[in-house]
Each structure stands twice: as C-alpha cells, then as structure tokens.
Amino acid sequence: MIFLGLIVALAAAVAGVAVVLDNTGDVQMSMFGEQIPGITQQWHVFMAGAVVAVVFMSGVMVAALGFRRAMNVRRELRDLRDEHEESLQTLEMERRRLQQALAQARRGMDDQPPVPAQRVAPN
C-alpha cells in the first residue's frame, strides 16, 4: 500500500511539473509534448491543477495509511513475541519447579522402608 501511494503521488507530481514546463502560451495546455484538448480558459488550467493536487494528496494519504498499518502490525507482532517469551519463561520455571518436587518425592520414597503389597483374596 505504501508503494502504491508513493507511485500515485510521484505520477501526480510528474504530471504537474510537465504541465508547468510545457505551457508557454496564455491558455494552451500541453503535457509531455501533446496539447490537452478542451482547455481554452485560465480557470480550466486552474481546475486541472486542482485535480492534480487532489490526486497527489490521495497518493500521499494512501502511503501514510499504509505506513501506519505497517507500523501497527509490527508493534502487534513485537507485543505477541514478548508475550510468547514471557509464557515460555513461565512454563520453564514451572517445569523446573515440578522437576524439583519430583526429585524430592523420589528421595523421600527412597528413605522409607518398602511397604509390603497386600493381596486381595479372590471371591
């Protein structure tokens, strides 16, 4: 989206510069060496400039919106990455705690004398 906006803004700027540089007469308007039909009065030139300005601003707005969207996506990904790291650290701490508890339980079972197994009489 950023690229598209920059392309539109650049095209509008090039068109505006071409109009300014190619017009030497009072009310004749040409662009890229070709005369633009239908432009016979000064207000036509003004309106053409206004249209170029609108197209330019549209391109800049599209580029700005694309940039803002990209920044929001990057920020969200960074936040998710940080959250994921925190959850991994929490899980790792829980795993260590459970391993220690299991080791203590096994040591406690080794200290106790074995309990004889009870037999269940068949009915």
Phi, psi and omega in degrees: 000322178298314182299315180299316179297318179294323178295315179297316179296319179295318178298319179294320179295317178296318178297318179296316178295320179297321179295315182295316184285330184272348184264112178249338180273176183289313185228017175263136182234128178227154180219128181056038176082358180249135178283136181271121182286153175091355180258105183235347182233164183294326181292335175296319178295318179299315180295322176298320176296321178296320179296318178297320179296319178297316179297318179299313180295325176298317178297318179296319179295318178298317179296317180295318178296320177296319178295316179297317180297317179297320179294320178296320179295317179297318180297316180296319178296320179296317178297318178295322178296317178296317178298320179296317178299317179298317180292324176296318179295320179296316178296322179294319178295319178296320178297317178297318180297318179292324177295319178295318179296321177294319179296319178294320180294321179292321177295322179293325179287329179290329181284334183275146176290149181296141179269128180294143181286137177269139179263140178260126181285137178289142179268000000 
